[in-house]
Amino acid sequence: MSQNHASRWLLLLLSLAFLSLSAPRALAQTEKWEPATTGFATEIKVWTSGGNTFAKVRLTFPSGGWRVDWGQLTRTGNNFVADARVERWTGVSTQAIVIKENDYNLGALAPGTYTFTFNSYGVAVKSLQFDPSQVSERWEPVVLTREVNVRKWTTGGITYVKVEFYFPDTGYRVVDWGEVSRNGFDFSIEIKAERWTGSSEARTTIVDHDYQLGALTAGSYGLAIKMYGTIVWSHPFTVSEAEAPAAPRLITEEGSERAVALDSVTWLRLFPLETIHNFSQDNRARIVLFLSSVQLSQGETSSIVTAQAEDGRQVIYPLAVEYVGKVPNFDWLTQVIVRPPEELKDGEELTVSVSVRGVSSNKALLNIKPPATNPQ
């Protein structure tokens, strides 16, 4: 190989080596801190405490590649300017939301109209107009529209929902979780929350509360979360056949379709409808029926249960439900006390059924003591 040819190869190899060493260095030179006036969220809160007025600036950055020099506060008349310097790193940074905040003491201000402006490198990022006499620190009602989340689940035939609030700082609280109200297939919950107008710490707080919607039949429902009359969350949900509670079942005597039915006072199996041996002034007997597969939700009353009787002529008689509750020490067993109407007479052969939240039980035979029969 000639000397000139070898020299050219040597120069080529040296050039490639130089490029491989200098490329990362050139790339590194593009990573730097540069001024920024956009690309981040800015919040300003002003309050008066102890005779002085303060302004809090909270900056929310999309990543860790940001820094802030909060600068100096200047005043011209009733206008305050915080001239800060926000910078963004052009290189690689952590992918996590970062919040930075700073309080500015505006001093003792007389009532009037003032303006606070937050600048970055001399560019106005955000301004807020205020009257110091109107921003004294206090708790005030707040309506949260973005910070709410609702989860629903069903266990044991009972449907529940969990309402969660994501507070952006420590200056929030729930003062009343409210109660569940229902109108047909639609549920609503009215919740009251408050916001502290004074200083607070930029620490996300999660609070939650569980609600019991009850034993719902399969179908479509709606749920609305309200705050001070404003709907902040609304969503339909469904209850599947698998989630729905089982139909209530009337307990019958072993080997028959005859209902286990007792007088509520004497606990006799056969009894007359008219008797002086009861606790009511109408001398009307009360009948105790027993059911299984009944889930009773907290706060529910006997209004969720209805009962009826049918005679041999297929005439239906409503039975007034006066009590619904679990049998002591038998959580699987529910007792229902009903009052038979005046139209029913002794000696009737009836078919009875009970409905819980609109879901009907099986039908069972009911014997009323024949006339002139001694109690057993």
PEQUICOR-V15898 format. One record per pair of residues at least 12 apart in sequence whose C-alpha atoms are under 8 Angstrom apart, sorted by the first residue. I is the first residue (numbers start at 1). J is the second residue. D is the distance in whole Angstrom. If there is no record, write none. Layout:
{{I;J;D} {I;J;D}}
This chain:
{{30;90;7} {30;91;8} {31;89;7} {31;90;5} {31;91;5} {32;89;6} {32;90;6} {32;91;7} {33;87;6} {33;88;5} {33;89;5} {33;90;6} {34;87;5} {34;88;5} {34;89;7} {34;90;7} {35;85;7} {35;86;6} {35;87;4} {35;88;6} {35;120;8} {35;121;7} {36;85;8} {36;86;5} {36;87;5} {36;88;6} {36;120;7} {36;121;8} {37;86;7} {37;120;6} {37;121;8} {37;123;7} {37;125;7} {38;125;8} {39;61;8} {39;62;8} {40;59;7} {40;60;6} {40;61;5} {40;62;7} {41;59;6} {41;60;5} {41;61;7} {42;57;7} {42;58;6} {42;59;5} {42;60;7} {42;125;8} {42;126;7} {43;56;8} {43;57;6} {43;58;5} {43;59;7} {43;126;8} {44;56;6} {44;57;5} {44;58;6} {44;126;8} {44;127;8} {44;128;7} {45;57;7} {45;197;8} {46;130;7} {46;135;7} {46;197;8} {46;198;8} {47;132;7} {47;135;5} {47;136;6} {47;137;6} {47;197;6} {47;198;5} {47;199;8} {48;132;6} {48;133;8} {48;135;6} {48;136;4} {48;137;6} {48;198;7} {49;136;6} {49;137;6} {49;198;7} {51;107;8} {51;108;6} {52;105;7} {52;106;7} {52;107;5} {52;108;4} {52;109;7} {53;105;6} {53;106;5} {53;107;6} {53;108;6} {53;109;7} {53;132;7} {54;103;7} {54;104;6} {54;105;5} {54;106;5} {54;107;7} {55;103;6} {55;104;5} {55;105;7} {55;106;7} {55;116;8} {56;101;7} {56;102;6} {56;103;4} {56;104;6} {56;199;8} {57;101;5} {57;102;5} {57;103;6} {57;118;8} {58;99;7} {58;100;6} {58;101;4} {58;102;7} {59;99;6} {59;100;5} {59;101;6} {60;97;7} {60;98;6} {60;99;5} {60;100;7} {61;97;6} {61;98;5} {61;99;6} {62;95;7} {62;96;6} {62;97;5} {62;98;7} {63;93;7} {63;94;6} {63;95;5} {63;96;5} {63;97;5} {63;98;6} {64;93;6} {64;94;5} {64;95;6} {64;96;6} {64;97;7} {64;98;6} {65;88;6} {65;89;5} {65;90;8} {65;91;8} {65;92;8} {65;93;5} {65;94;7} {66;86;7} {66;87;6} {66;88;5} {66;89;6} {67;86;6} {67;87;5} {67;88;7} {68;84;7} {68;85;6} {68;86;5} {68;87;6} {69;84;6} {69;85;5} {69;86;6} {70;82;7} {70;83;7} {70;84;4} {70;85;6} {70;102;7} {71;83;5} {71;84;4} {71;85;7} {72;84;7} {73;104;7} {78;113;7} {78;114;5} {78;115;6} {79;114;6} {79;115;5} {79;116;6} {79;117;8} {80;106;8} {80;114;8} {80;115;6} {80;116;5} {80;117;6} {81;116;6} {81;117;5} {81;118;6} {81;119;7} {82;116;8} {82;117;6} {82;118;5} {82;119;6} {83;118;6} {83;119;5} {83;120;6} {83;121;7} {83;122;6} {84;118;7} {84;119;6} {84;120;5} {84;121;6} {84;122;8} {85;119;8} {85;120;5} {85;121;5} {86;120;6} {86;121;7} {99;202;7} {101;202;8} {109;132;7} {110;132;7} {110;133;8} {111;131;6} {111;132;6} {111;133;5} {112;131;5} {112;132;7} {112;133;8} {113;129;7} {113;130;6} {113;131;5} {113;132;8} {114;129;6} {114;130;5} {114;131;6} {114;132;8} {115;127;7} {115;128;6} {115;129;4} {115;130;6} {116;128;5} {116;129;6} {135;197;7} {136;197;7} {136;198;8} {137;196;7} {137;197;5} {137;198;5} {138;196;6} {138;197;6} {138;198;7} {139;194;6} {139;195;5} {139;196;5} {139;197;6} {140;194;5} {140;195;5} {140;196;7} {140;197;7} {141;192;7} {141;193;6} {141;194;4} {141;195;6} {142;192;8} {142;193;6} {142;194;5} {142;195;6} {142;227;8} {143;193;7} {143;227;6} {143;228;7} {143;230;8} {143;232;8} {144;227;8} {144;232;7} {145;232;5} {145;233;7} {146;232;8} {147;165;5} {147;166;5} {147;167;7} {148;163;7} {148;164;6} {148;165;5} {148;166;6} {148;232;8} {148;233;7} {149;163;6} {149;164;5} {149;165;7} {149;233;8} {150;162;6} {150;163;5} {150;164;6} {151;163;7} {154;243;6} {155;243;7} {156;245;7} {157;215;6} {157;216;7} {157;243;6} {157;244;5} {157;245;4} {157;246;7} {157;295;7} {158;212;7} {158;213;7} {158;214;5} {158;215;4} {158;216;7} {158;244;8} {158;245;7} {158;295;7} {158;297;7} {159;212;6} {159;213;5} {159;214;6} {159;215;6} {159;216;7} {160;210;7} {160;211;6} {160;212;5} {160;213;6} {160;214;7} {161;210;6} {161;211;5} {161;212;7} {161;213;7} {162;208;7} {162;209;6} {162;210;4} {162;211;6} {163;208;5} {163;209;5} {163;210;6} {163;211;8} {164;206;7} {164;207;6} {164;208;4} {164;209;7} {165;206;6} {165;207;5} {165;208;6} {166;204;7} {166;205;6} {166;206;5} {166;207;7} {167;204;6} {167;205;5} {167;206;6} {167;207;8} {168;202;7} {168;203;6} {168;204;5} {168;205;7} {169;200;6} {169;201;6} {169;202;5} {169;203;5} {169;204;5} {169;205;6} {170;200;6} {170;201;5} {170;202;7} {170;203;6} {170;204;7} {170;205;7} {171;195;6} {171;196;5} {171;197;8} {171;198;8} {171;199;7} {171;200;5} {171;201;7} {172;193;7} {172;194;6} {172;195;5} {172;196;6} {173;193;6} {173;194;5} {173;195;7} {174;191;8} {174;192;6} {174;193;4} {174;194;6} {175;192;6} {175;193;6} {175;194;7} {176;191;6} {176;192;5} {176;193;7} {177;190;7} {177;191;5} {177;192;7} {177;209;7} {178;190;5} {178;191;5} {178;192;7} {180;211;7} {180;212;8} {180;213;7} {185;220;7} {185;221;5} {185;222;6} {186;221;6} {186;222;5} {186;223;6} {186;224;8} {187;221;8} {187;222;6} {187;223;5} {187;224;6} {188;223;6} {188;224;5} {188;225;6} {188;226;7} {189;223;8} {189;224;6} {189;225;5} {189;226;6} {190;225;6} {190;226;5} {190;227;6} {190;228;7} {190;229;7} {191;225;7} {191;226;6} {191;227;5} {191;228;7} {192;227;6} {192;228;6} {193;227;8} {212;297;7} {212;298;8} {213;297;8} {214;296;8} {214;297;5} {214;298;8} {215;244;7} {215;245;6} {215;295;7} {215;296;8} {215;297;7} {216;239;7} {216;244;6} {216;245;7} {216;357;8} {217;239;7} {217;241;8} {217;244;5} {217;245;7} {217;357;8} {217;359;8} {218;238;7} {218;239;5} {218;240;5} {218;241;5} {218;243;7} {218;244;5} {219;238;6} {219;239;5} {219;240;7} {220;236;7} {220;237;6} {220;238;4} {220;239;7} {221;236;6} {221;237;5} {221;238;6} {221;239;8} {222;234;7} {222;235;6} {222;236;4} {222;237;6} {223;235;6} {223;236;6} {223;237;8} {245;293;8} {245;294;8} {245;295;8} {246;293;6} {246;294;8} {247;293;7} {247;294;8} {247;359;6} {247;360;7} {247;361;6} {248;291;6} {248;292;6} {248;293;5} {248;294;6} {248;354;8} {248;355;7} {248;356;7} {248;359;7} {248;360;7} {248;361;5} {248;362;8} {249;291;5} {249;292;5} {249;293;6} {249;361;5} {249;362;6} {250;289;7} {250;290;6} {250;291;4} {250;292;7} {250;353;7} {250;354;8} {250;361;6} {250;362;6} {250;363;7} {250;364;7} {251;289;8} {251;290;6} {251;291;5} {251;292;7} {252;364;7} {257;364;5} {257;365;6} {258;364;5} {258;365;4} {258;366;6} {259;289;7} {259;364;5} {259;365;6} {259;366;6} {260;289;6} {260;290;7} {261;287;6} {261;288;5} {261;289;5} {261;290;7} {261;366;7} {262;287;6} {262;288;5} {262;289;7} {263;285;7} {263;286;6} {263;287;5} {263;288;6} {264;285;8} {264;286;5} {264;287;6} {264;288;6} {264;337;7} {265;277;7} {265;278;6} {265;279;8} {265;286;8} {268;375;8} {268;376;7} {269;376;8} {270;367;7} {270;368;6} {270;369;5} {270;375;7} {270;376;7} {271;368;6} {271;369;5} {271;375;6} {272;285;7} {272;346;6} {272;368;6} {272;369;5} {272;370;7} {272;371;8} {273;285;5} {273;286;8} {273;340;8} {273;345;7} {273;346;6} {273;368;7} {273;369;8} {284;339;7} {284;340;8} {285;339;7} {285;340;8} {286;337;6} {286;338;6} {286;339;5} {286;340;7} {287;337;6} {287;338;5} {287;339;6} {287;340;8} {288;335;6} {288;336;6} {288;337;5} {288;338;7} {289;335;6} {289;336;5} {289;337;6} {289;338;8} {290;333;7} {290;334;6} {290;335;5} {290;336;6} {291;333;6} {291;334;5} {291;335;6} {291;336;8} {292;332;6} {292;333;5} {292;334;6} {293;332;7} {293;333;8} {294;332;8} {294;333;8} {294;334;7} {294;356;8} {301;324;8} {302;321;7} {302;322;7} {302;323;6} {302;324;5} {303;321;8} {304;356;6} {304;357;5} {304;358;8} {305;321;7} {305;324;8} {305;354;7} {305;355;6} {305;356;5} {305;357;6} {305;358;8} {306;319;7} {306;320;7} {306;321;6} {306;354;6} {306;355;5} {306;356;7} {307;319;5} {307;320;7} {307;321;7} {307;338;8} {307;352;7} {307;353;6} {307;354;4} {307;355;6} {308;352;6} {308;353;6} {308;354;7} {309;350;6} {309;351;5} {309;352;4} {309;353;7} {310;350;5} {310;351;5} {310;352;6} {311;348;7} {311;349;6} {311;350;5} {311;351;7} {312;349;7} {312;350;7} {317;341;7} {318;340;8} {318;341;7} {319;338;6} {319;339;6} {319;340;5} {319;341;6} {320;338;5} {320;339;5} {320;340;7} {320;341;8} {321;336;7} {321;337;6} {321;338;4} {321;339;7} {322;336;8} {322;337;6} {322;338;6} {322;339;7} {323;335;8} {323;336;6} {323;337;5} {323;338;7} {324;336;5} {324;337;7} {345;368;8} {346;368;6} {346;369;6} {346;370;5} {346;371;6} {347;367;7} {347;368;5} {347;369;5} {347;370;4} {347;371;6} {348;367;6} {348;368;5} {348;369;8} {348;370;7} {349;365;7} {349;366;6} {349;367;5} {349;368;7} {350;365;6} {350;366;5} {350;367;6} {351;363;6} {351;364;5} {351;365;5} {351;366;6} {352;364;5} {352;365;6} {352;366;7}}
